[in-house]
Amino acid sequence: MRMEFRYIGDVKVSEVGLGTWQFSDSWGVTNYDLAKSIIERALDVGVNFFDTAAVYGMGMSERFLGQALKELGERENVFIATKIPGEFLSRHDVFKATKRSMERLGSYIDLMQVHWPPCWDNIPTCEYMRALEELVHIGVIRMIGLSDFPPELIESAWSCLSTEDIVSIQVKYNLVERDAEKEIIPYAEAYDLSVLAWSPLAKGALSGKYRPENLPEFSDVREGSAVFHPENFRQVYEIVKLLEEIGAKYGKKPSQVALKWLLMASEKVIVIPGAKSPEQVEENTGASGWTMSLDDWMKLEEESGKIRITRVLW
Ligand SMILES: NC(=O)c1ccc[n+]([C@@H]2O[C@H](COP(=O)([O-])OP(=O)(O)OC[C@H]3O[C@@H](n4cnc5c(N)ncnc54)[C@H](OP(=O)(O)O)[C@@H]3O)[C@@H](O)[C@H]2O)c1
């Protein structure tokens, strides 16, 4: 298996990273040894980029990641991205939240992202962006990124910065939820931002293991999730079948084809699938190091373009 690399700022990162929201009650990996074995396998198969956030497991994800990398002696060989929640964005809280994340990670931070724009607290955009820039100057974060921001707000956030650039935007992007293509990805391509694609497997819906007739009653973050609602999953399953058919030609699993499609859609995309076992992370890295034909890529493009995921379900 050959991992290929892309860039965040001037740093080379594996085009398949590891999302670590799974280390939380929301997804269920709450045992440290299991989390460590997932991180260890990720490193073994060429992953050097880990995405976490303060809110994942209320700090559990950052703690597990920091501890595992320390025990494995790998901190200096990897790139850690974490996030400040949209509620912690006053100048004072940006400093405090960063200090807390650093304590949990036991480390400086390669990429600090604003997890989502503030919606309740009326914090001016330049207040938190300038605080982040100061943290770069102080030397505790290396780069600044945004998550779940529309282009207009990315622009105004960027205009607050004097010496630093915004280097990345994190967005929901998978084969059945492609809204990011409408404006975020073209914006990122034009302004040289890395696109960190979250939920790239549509929360496991594209993995091939769920069928309309055996959909479990989820008791995790997917409870009530739109992609798994029968009205939507019927359409999603058409793509899963196509992923299986195309995957069979290349000896690839549906999840590997689904991630590959995103990587081929734009050179700015880096995928960060979550994994609940070492086997899953290893399988997901099999999205790298091969190519799908244009014909197959287009079949998926055309069929997934017909999908209309609705969130109006009540
Ligand atoms: N910035 C944001 O607002 C935001 C929001 C969401 C997520 N994220 C980030 O993005 C990462 C990934 O997103 P996500 O966790 O929402 O969804 P995802 O990566 O689309 O799906 C992850 C889930 O799919 C299943 N899976 C993964 N690999 C598999 C494989 N090879 N075979 C079979 N099943 C597999 C696992 O669940 P099961 O085995 O239980 O099916 C896993 O928990 C997160 O960890 C987090 O870092 C960011």
The ligand as an SDF file (V2000), in Angstrom:
LIG
                    3D

 48 52  0  0  0  0  0  0  0  0999 V2000
  -15.6350   19.9370   11.3880 N   0  0  0  0  0  0  0  0  0  0  0  0
  -16.7620   19.3350   11.6510 C   0  0  0  0  0  0  0  0  0  0  0  0
  -17.8030   19.9820   11.8760 O   0  0  0  0  0  0  0  0  0  0  0  0
  -16.7910   17.8370   11.6750 C   0  0  0  0  0  0  0  0  0  0  0  0
  -18.0330   17.1670   11.7710 C   0  0  0  0  0  0  0  0  0  0  0  0
  -18.0090   15.7650   11.7510 C   0  0  0  0  0  0  0  0  0  0  0  0
  -16.7980   15.0760   11.6690 C   0  0  0  0  0  0  0  0  0  0  0  0
  -15.6200   15.7600   11.6160 N   0  0  0  0  0  0  0  0  0  0  0  0
  -14.3230   15.0350   11.5200 C   0  0  0  0  0  0  0  0  0  0  0  0
  -14.3930   14.1150   10.4430 O   0  0  0  0  0  0  0  0  0  0  0  0
  -14.0860   12.7970   10.8950 C   0  0  0  0  0  0  0  0  0  0  0  0
  -14.8660   11.7680   10.0790 C   0  0  0  0  0  0  0  0  0  0  0  0
  -16.2570   12.0590   10.0210 O   0  0  0  0  0  0  0  0  0  0  0  0
  -17.3740   11.1360   10.7110 P   0  0  0  0  0  0  0  0  0  0  0  0
  -16.7910   10.4580   11.8570 O   0  0  0  0  0  0  0  0  0  0  0  0
  -18.5630   12.0100   10.9220 O   0  0  0  0  0  0  0  0  0  0  0  0
  -17.8140   10.1140    9.5700 O   0  0  0  0  0  0  0  0  0  0  0  0
  -17.1360    9.1270    8.5100 P   0  0  0  0  0  0  0  0  0  0  0  0
  -15.6780    9.2270    8.5410 O   0  0  0  0  0  0  0  0  0  0  0  0
  -17.8590    9.3740    7.2550 O   0  0  0  0  0  0  0  0  0  0  0  0
  -17.6150    7.6920    9.0520 O   0  0  0  0  0  0  0  0  0  0  0  0
  -16.9570    7.0930   10.1180 C   0  0  0  0  0  0  0  0  0  0  0  0
  -17.6580    5.7980   10.5050 C   0  0  0  0  0  0  0  0  0  0  0  0
  -17.7950    4.9350    9.3860 O   0  0  0  0  0  0  0  0  0  0  0  0
  -17.5540    3.5770    9.7690 C   0  0  0  0  0  0  0  0  0  0  0  0
  -16.3600    3.1400    9.0350 N   0  0  0  0  0  0  0  0  0  0  0  0
  -15.1830    3.8100    8.8780 C   0  0  0  0  0  0  0  0  0  0  0  0
  -14.3270    3.1330    8.1140 N   0  0  0  0  0  0  0  0  0  0  0  0
  -14.9520    2.0020    7.7590 C   0  0  0  0  0  0  0  0  0  0  0  0
  -14.5820    0.8990    6.9590 C   0  0  0  0  0  0  0  0  0  0  0  0
  -13.3930    0.8420    6.3540 N   0  0  0  0  0  0  0  0  0  0  0  0
  -15.4810   -0.1260    6.7970 N   0  0  0  0  0  0  0  0  0  0  0  0
  -16.6800   -0.0700    7.3890 C   0  0  0  0  0  0  0  0  0  0  0  0
  -17.1020    0.9670    8.1560 N   0  0  0  0  0  0  0  0  0  0  0  0
  -16.2410    1.9980    8.3390 C   0  0  0  0  0  0  0  0  0  0  0  0
  -17.3200    3.5840   11.2860 C   0  0  0  0  0  0  0  0  0  0  0  0
  -18.5600    3.4460   12.0020 O   0  0  0  0  0  0  0  0  0  0  0  0
  -19.3400    2.0410   12.1680 P   0  0  0  0  0  0  0  0  0  0  0  0
  -18.2990    0.9580   12.1010 O   0  0  0  0  0  0  0  0  0  0  0  0
  -20.0120    2.1320   13.4820 O   0  0  0  0  0  0  0  0  0  0  0  0
  -20.3140    2.0110   11.0200 O   0  0  0  0  0  0  0  0  0  0  0  0
  -16.8370    5.0000   11.5210 C   0  0  0  0  0  0  0  0  0  0  0  0
  -17.0710    5.4480   12.8330 O   0  0  0  0  0  0  0  0  0  0  0  0
  -14.4050   12.8160   12.3960 C   0  0  0  0  0  0  0  0  0  0  0  0
  -13.7110   11.8210   13.1290 O   0  0  0  0  0  0  0  0  0  0  0  0
  -13.9460   14.2030   12.7610 C   0  0  0  0  0  0  0  0  0  0  0  0
  -12.5320   14.2300   12.9350 O   0  0  0  0  0  0  0  0  0  0  0  0
  -15.6060   17.1180   11.5990 C   0  0  0  0  0  0  0  0  0  0  0  0
  1  2  1  0
  2  3  2  0
  2  4  1  0
  4  5  1  0
  4 48  2  0
  5  6  2  0
  6  7  1  0
  7  8  2  0
  8  9  1  0
  8 48  1  0
  9 10  1  0
  9 46  1  0
 10 11  1  0
 11 12  1  0
 11 44  1  0
 12 13  1  0
 13 14  1  0
 14 15  2  0
 14 16  1  0
 14 17  1  0
 17 18  1  0
 18 19  2  0
 18 20  1  0
 18 21  1  0
 21 22  1  0
 22 23  1  0
 23 24  1  0
 23 42  1  0
 24 25  1  0
 25 26  1  0
 25 36  1  0
 26 27  1  0
 26 35  1  0
 27 28  2  0
 28 29  1  0
 29 30  1  0
 29 35  2  0
 30 31  1  0
 30 32  2  0
 32 33  1  0
 33 34  2  0
 34 35  1  0
 36 37  1  0
 36 42  1  0
 37 38  1  0
 38 39  2  0
 38 40  1  0
 38 41  1  0
 42 43  1  0
 44 45  1  0
 44 46  1  0
 46 47  1  0
M  CHG  2   8   1  16  -1
M  END
$$$$
